[in-house]
Amino acid sequence: MIKKVTLIIVSLLLFTSCKEEKKIEETKLEGGVFGTTYHITYMSSENYQKSIDSLFHLVNKSLSTYMPTSDISKINKGDTTVVVDDMFVEVFEKAKKIYKETDGYFDPTIGRLIDAYGFGSGKEKKDLTSEEIAALMVNVGFDKVSLKDRRVYRESESIEFNVNAFAKGYGVDVVGRFLELKNIHDYIVEIGGEIRARGTKHGDLWKVAIEKPNVDGTRSVQKIIELDNESMATSGNYRKYKVNAEGKKIVHTVNAKTGLAEESNLLSVSVRLKGDCADVDAYATAFLAMGLEKTKEFLKEHPELKVVLLYHSDTDELAEFVN
């Protein structure tokens, strides 16, 4: 009799457990934002599309250089009356921290250079001369700007902010934090390849792919990564580039130390961290400009950062560095 009762209880528990597992529904949202696409998956039946759209609007209103009425655009035009919001303040403080850590390789004041090379919202200058680059570099330097009482002060009106290098990552964080406020702790948010993952999908860690840096336009997988409550950002110059009149490749990652838009020996940088996606987005941008050896040295001082670095070896073959 005891065995029968035990079996009945076990059966009921299994039945209840199965019913509970079936209750965990998965919601998938996708669309376009920040000039790219987004994909969001979370373990809940609630649809928060409208709320997330509103959050995207707020990020753009604060930080988009492509929106003339955004706070950042007004500041770049010289409007000194702008009182910035919490989003701008957080992004500014993150930028200041990473600017100092990377010795200026990450610098949001390269806006006019990005425009001049044709990768921003401003006017492009064809085939920049060394003199023109030097003139633009005079107004580069995040140490030349400050934030006080929610107002931005610039040493020169020619200093232009551009936080596009980690705005996607910040947008990912905004959505992730929103889901957590809704008591959703199992989710993955991806915008343009920048990712924030928390919890699991039915007990398994979220898996993401790192692409091979194929220059022929094809797409293939280099490595599969499991994200354990981590954020990950990937940057590369093998797709987004221009070719000047001399046939030289001009890449979208501008070296804030030299003003040049030349390839380093790194083809692709993937950085992950148990933290915010905005941070790894900024580090990935800095590492592309630093190149392989300087990045390796930087990582010795920052063991919290995990990377997959893809680069050309001495024999011109694709090589991989993983820490």
GIHUQUI-V185780 format. One record per backbone hydrogen bond with DSSP energy under -1.0 kcal/mol. CO is the residue of the C=O (numbers start at 1). NH is the residue of the N-H. E is the energy in kcal/mol with one decimal. If there is no record, write none. Layout:
CO;NH;E
CO;NH;E
//
This chain:
1;5;-2.5
2;6;-2.6
3;7;-2.5
4;8;-2.4
5;9;-2.6
6;10;-2.7
7;11;-2.5
8;12;-2.5
9;13;-2.6
10;14;-2.5
11;15;-2.4
12;16;-2.8
13;17;-2.7
14;18;-2.5
15;19;-2.2
16;20;-2.4
17;21;-2.3
18;22;-2.0
21;24;-1.1
23;25;-1.2
27;42;-2.1
29;40;-3.1
31;38;-2.5
33;36;-2.1
36;33;-2.3
37;192;-2.5
38;31;-1.7
39;190;-2.2
40;29;-2.9
41;188;-2.6
42;27;-2.9
42;44;-1.6
48;52;-2.5
49;53;-2.6
50;54;-1.9
51;55;-1.9
52;56;-2.4
53;57;-2.0
54;58;-1.9
55;59;-2.2
56;60;-2.4
57;61;-2.6
58;62;-1.4
59;63;-3.1
60;64;-2.0
61;71;-2.3
62;72;-1.3
67;70;-2.0
70;74;-2.3
71;75;-2.4
72;76;-2.1
73;77;-1.4
74;79;-2.6
75;78;-1.6
85;89;-2.1
86;90;-2.5
87;91;-2.5
88;92;-2.7
89;93;-2.4
90;94;-2.4
91;95;-2.6
92;96;-2.3
93;97;-2.0
94;98;-2.4
95;99;-2.6
96;100;-1.9
97;101;-2.3
98;102;-2.3
99;104;-2.9
100;103;-1.2
102;105;-1.3
108;162;-2.1
110;114;-2.4
111;115;-2.3
112;116;-2.5
113;117;-2.2
114;119;-2.6
115;118;-1.4
116;125;-2.5
129;133;-2.2
130;134;-2.2
131;135;-2.1
132;136;-2.0
133;137;-2.2
136;139;-1.2
137;140;-1.7
141;144;-2.1
142;145;-1.1
144;155;-2.0
146;153;-2.9
148;151;-1.5
150;84;-2.6
151;148;-2.6
153;146;-2.2
156;159;-1.5
160;111;-1.7
163;166;-1.9
166;170;-1.9
167;171;-2.6
168;172;-2.1
169;173;-1.9
170;174;-2.3
171;175;-1.9
172;176;-2.5
173;177;-2.9
174;178;-1.7
175;179;-2.3
176;180;-2.0
177;181;-2.0
178;182;-1.2
179;184;-2.4
180;183;-1.7
186;43;-2.4
187;198;-2.7
188;41;-2.5
189;196;-2.2
190;39;-2.6
191;194;-2.1
194;191;-2.3
195;232;-2.6
196;189;-2.6
198;187;-2.2
201;204;-1.6
204;201;-3.2
206;227;-2.8
208;225;-3.2
210;222;-3.3
210;223;-1.7
212;214;-2.4
220;212;-2.6
223;210;-3.2
225;208;-2.7
227;229;-1.0
230;197;-2.6
231;273;-2.0
232;195;-3.2
233;271;-2.7
235;269;-3.0
239;241;-1.1
240;252;-1.3
242;250;-3.6
244;247;-2.2
248;244;-2.6
250;242;-3.0
255;259;-3.4
260;255;-3.1
261;251;-2.5
265;312;-1.2
268;310;-2.7
269;235;-2.7
270;308;-2.0
271;233;-2.3
272;306;-2.4
273;231;-2.8
273;275;-2.1
276;280;-1.3
277;281;-2.3
278;282;-2.0
279;283;-2.5
280;284;-2.4
281;285;-1.6
282;286;-2.3
283;287;-2.8
284;288;-1.7
285;289;-1.3
286;290;-2.3
287;291;-2.4
291;295;-1.7
292;296;-2.3
293;297;-2.1
294;298;-2.3
295;299;-2.3
296;300;-1.1
298;301;-1.1
302;305;-1.8
306;272;-2.9
307;323;-1.2
308;270;-1.9
309;321;-2.6
310;267;-2.8
310;268;-1.8
311;319;-3.3
313;316;-2.3
317;313;-3.1
319;311;-2.2
321;309;-3.1
//
